[in-house]
Amino acid sequence: MLPAALGIRYQQDFYFLVASITRKPRSKYWFACFRDLQGKQRRLSTKQTDRKKAMKVAEQYEQIRLRKVPVHTVRQTLAELARQAYGEDFPSATVREFIEVWLKSKAPTP
């Protein structure tokens, strides 16, 4: 069977599998399967019970691993995943905002 038919791509003198999902026997969640930059296989929980949603998460992991998306897009992706999973926005602040909040928390109370 040809590598392409197995979902295997060729890049930089080695073969690697594209993102996929699997589910452990006693888990209701799907796990994303992909290889990191060193070629080591990784499995991360998608925290999704829906197969299609889990595959989208796995594909996002794969895009990040291949460095096909800029850092700010990674942050946006993580924020979107947090919003979907928890129903609230991912906390973020500039350095200035963080320091202002921290200083207010350290100020003596009258």
C-alpha positions as CSV (number, residue, x, y, z in Angstrom):
1,M,0.0,0.0,0.0
2,L,1.3,3.5,-0.9
3,P,2.2,5.9,2.0
4,A,-0.3,8.5,0.7
5,A,-3.1,6.0,1.0
6,L,-2.2,5.4,4.6
7,G,-2.3,9.1,5.5
8,I,1.5,9.4,5.5
9,R,3.2,12.5,4.1
10,Y,6.8,12.9,3.1
11,Q,8.8,15.9,4.2
12,Q,12.4,16.7,5.0
13,D,13.7,13.1,4.4
14,F,11.3,11.3,6.7
15,Y,7.8,10.1,6.8
16,F,5.3,11.1,9.4
17,L,1.6,10.4,10.0
18,V,-0.9,13.3,9.9
19,A,-3.0,14.0,12.9
20,S,-5.4,11.4,14.0
21,I,-7.7,10.6,16.9
22,T,-8.2,7.6,19.1
23,R,-10.2,6.8,22.2
24,K,-9.1,4.8,25.2
25,P,-11.4,1.9,26.1
26,R,-12.7,3.4,29.3
27,S,-12.6,7.1,28.3
28,K,-15.4,9.1,26.9
29,Y,-12.9,11.6,25.4
30,W,-11.0,11.4,22.1
31,F,-7.2,11.8,22.1
32,A,-5.2,13.6,19.4
33,C,-2.3,11.6,18.1
34,F,0.6,13.4,16.4
35,R,4.4,13.6,16.3
36,D,6.3,16.5,17.9
37,L,9.3,18.3,16.3
38,Q,11.6,15.6,17.6
39,G,9.5,12.9,15.9
40,K,8.2,11.5,19.2
41,Q,4.6,10.4,19.1
42,R,2.3,12.5,21.4
43,R,-1.2,11.8,22.6
44,L,-3.2,14.7,24.2
45,S,-6.8,14.6,25.3
46,T,-9.0,16.8,23.2
47,K,-11.6,16.9,26.0
48,Q,-14.1,16.3,23.3
49,T,-16.8,13.5,23.1
50,D,-17.8,14.4,19.6
51,R,-15.6,12.8,17.0
52,K,-15.7,15.6,14.4
53,K,-14.8,18.3,17.1
54,A,-12.0,16.1,18.4
55,M,-10.6,15.7,14.8
56,K,-10.6,19.6,14.5
57,V,-8.6,19.9,17.7
58,A,-6.1,17.2,16.4
59,E,-5.7,19.1,13.2
60,Q,-5.0,22.3,15.1
61,Y,-2.3,20.5,17.1
62,E,-0.8,19.2,13.8
63,Q,-0.8,22.7,12.3
64,I,1.0,24.1,15.4
65,R,3.5,21.2,15.3
66,L,4.3,21.9,11.7
67,R,4.7,25.6,12.6
68,K,2.3,26.6,9.9
69,V,0.6,29.1,12.1
70,P,2.1,32.2,13.8
71,V,2.3,32.5,17.6
72,H,-0.6,34.9,17.8
73,T,-2.8,32.4,16.0
74,V,-1.8,29.7,18.5
75,R,-2.9,32.0,21.3
76,Q,-6.2,32.6,19.4
77,T,-6.7,28.8,18.9
78,L,-6.1,28.1,22.6
79,A,-8.4,30.9,23.6
80,E,-11.1,29.5,21.3
81,L,-10.6,26.0,22.7
82,A,-10.9,27.3,26.3
83,R,-14.1,29.2,25.3
84,Q,-15.6,26.1,23.8
85,A,-14.6,23.9,26.7
86,Y,-15.3,26.2,29.6
87,G,-17.8,28.7,28.2
88,E,-15.7,31.7,29.2
89,D,-12.9,33.8,27.8
90,F,-9.2,32.8,28.2
91,P,-7.6,35.3,30.6
92,S,-5.1,37.6,29.0
93,A,-3.5,40.8,29.9
94,T,-0.6,43.1,28.7
95,V,2.4,43.4,31.0
96,R,1.2,46.9,32.0
97,E,-2.3,45.6,32.9
98,F,-0.9,42.7,34.9
99,I,1.5,44.9,36.9
100,E,-1.3,47.4,37.6
101,V,-3.5,44.7,39.0
102,W,-0.6,43.2,41.0
103,L,0.3,46.5,42.5
104,K,-3.3,47.2,43.5
105,S,-3.4,43.8,45.2
106,K,-0.1,44.6,47.2
107,A,-1.2,48.1,48.2
108,P,-1.9,48.5,51.9
109,T,-5.5,48.7,52.8
110,P,-6.5,51.8,54.9
